[in-house]
Amino acid sequence: MPSLDHTQLDIREMKEDEAPVVLELLKDGFKDTENRLILYVLTRPLALLLMAVVSSGLRFFLNSFVVALVLPVLLTVVVLKLLLWRSPDLGQLHAYYSAERRRLWVAVYDEEDVCGCVALEPRAGPHRAAELKRLAVSRWYRRSGVGRRLLTFVEAQARAQGFRQLVAQVSVVTKAAIALFESSGYTASGGGSWLGYTILQEFSKEL
Ligand SMILES: CC(C)(COP(=O)(O)OP(=O)(O)OC[C@H]1O[C@@H](n2cnc3c(N)ncnc32)[C@H](O)[C@@H]1OP(=O)(O)O)[C@@H](O)C(=O)NCCC(=O)NCCS
């Protein structure tokens, strides 16, 4: 949807009855990311080597070559899915984002179409930093400036709340989000790794 009328786009706090729509939006936004991240991890040379070693070991106990080959891959996928699926706050989205200075805003097009969301959470530590979370745009509205509007909005909110720094954790496979942060003045400031491979990139910006 490249020709979006931005005068029709409003950003406001999520209402309680909008929580299910936002949850679907988030699930849709992160389903692709999760699958791509699992594929990325599985195809790292060290992960392939470990699975090959486990597979060779299983051959001593199993008669089937195919089962010995597939089992380590399946187990790795299950473990990764469980690790990525830890988001206790998603079940009570509205309650979670109504407490302790945590806020979640939605982008609404034409007064009724919830097409994006973003959240802000204070971060523990001495730097008066806040964390940007739950940034997602409905796939029908992507690449039409909604994501950048949400980012600019949340930066203004963080500044108004007295935060000095905004931080976002981005999966290395989400090229769109990385391009968005890089083109909005964010710099890579750390990250999380698995088997020595960076899987989460942290971006930050001084406000
Ligand atoms: C990341 C996301 C929020 C971007 O939203 P969006 O509304 O499509 O973004 P915008 O249209 O405002 O684009 C802003 C910039 O992001 C970058 N960008 C957006 N989509 C891109 C894509 N598919 N490929 C490359 N860069 C992209 C570009 O730099 C773009 O600027 P430009 O249009 O001037 O080139 C959206 O793609 C999304 O919801 N993805 C799934 C969930 C996700 O990854 N969330 C991020 C978690 S931190």
The ligand as a Gaussian input file, in Angstrom:
#p B3LYP/6-31G(d) Opt

LIG

0 1
 C        9.805000      -3.638000      10.419000
 C        8.419000      -3.079000      10.094000
 C        7.760000      -2.640000      11.390000
 C        8.584000      -1.880000       9.166000
 O        7.316000      -1.269000       8.995000
 P        6.916000      -0.508000       7.625000
 O        5.676000       0.239000       7.884000
 O        6.892000      -1.478000       6.507000
 O        8.147000       0.481000       7.445000
 P        8.157000       1.852000       6.627000
 O        7.263000       1.759000       5.429000
 O        7.909000       2.992000       7.560000
 O        9.656000       1.895000       6.112000
 C       10.648000       2.607000       6.811000
 C       12.028000       2.126000       6.379000
 O       12.236000       0.767000       6.806000
 C       13.019000       0.091000       5.830000
 N       12.238000      -1.010000       5.266000
 C       10.935000      -1.269000       5.478000
 N       10.567000      -2.407000       4.841000
 C       11.662000      -2.866000       4.221000
 C       11.929000      -4.010000       3.411000
 N       10.979000      -4.899000       3.125000
 N       13.195000      -4.187000       2.948000
 C       14.168000      -3.288000       3.242000
 N       13.969000      -2.194000       3.995000
 C       12.738000      -1.986000       4.479000
 C       13.388000       1.111000       4.779000
 O       14.594000       1.753000       5.201000
 C       12.233000       2.087000       4.892000
 O       12.548000       3.380000       4.432000
 P       12.256000       3.770000       2.885000
 O       10.853000       3.316000       2.591000
 O       12.454000       5.225000       2.892000
 O       13.257000       2.993000       2.097000
 C        7.535000      -4.158000       9.363000
 O        8.256000      -4.640000       8.267000
 C        7.113000      -5.317000      10.245000
 O        6.100000      -5.243000      10.935000
 N        7.885000      -6.420000      10.224000
 C        7.548000      -7.640000      11.011000
 C        7.761000      -7.441000      12.497000
 C        9.161000      -6.951000      12.818000
 O       10.146000      -7.394000      12.258000
 N        9.229000      -6.003000      13.797000
 C       10.474000      -5.407000      14.233000
 C       10.823000      -5.871000      15.601000
 S       12.067000      -4.839000      16.317000

